[in-house]
Amino acid sequence: MLHSGGDRGSHFTGVRNGWTKLIEDLGLQYEFVGARQIEEGKLTRNEYRVLILPQSLAVSAREVDQLRQFVQAGGDLDRGLPCCNHERART
């Protein structure tokens, strides 16, 4: 498992590290999931309850389909927006 800290060379890395630190501080576990894993249906196997997509600018059509299925099955999708703009995705 990766832990927060380490490479601090970019804004993306800082955002990722902020999320991982928050999750670790809450005593929760996390796993990084890649686009290919999402497209192959990993989210729809009931292994995850929440998916956080901070700094995600684009996803493929197949990912969108899988994300919809994940949310329709009760999963929570967090786009990682600031609290004042936070939206909970439900279809």
Residue pairs with C-beta under 8 A, 6 or more apart in sequence:
1 29
1 30
1 31
2 20
2 32
3 20
3 24
4 17
4 18
4 20
4 21
4 24
5 17
5 21
6 17
7 13
8 14
8 17
11 55
12 55
15 54
15 55
15 80
16 54
16 55
19 52
19 54
19 80
20 30
23 29
23 30
24 30
31 48
33 42
33 43
33 48
33 51
35 59
35 60
35 63
38 59
38 62
38 63
38 66
38 67
39 60
39 62
39 63
39 66
41 66
42 48
43 51
43 66
43 67
43 69
43 70
43 75
44 66
44 69
44 70
44 73
46 73
48 70
48 75
49 74
49 75
49 76
50 75
50 76
50 77
50 78
51 67
51 70
51 75
51 76
51 77
51 78
52 78
52 80
53 59
53 77
53 78
53 79
53 80
54 79
54 80
55 80
56 79
56 80
59 67
67 77
67 89
68 91
70 77
71 77
71 89
71 90
71 91
72 91
76 88
77 88
77 89
78 86
78 88
78 89
79 87
79 89
81 87
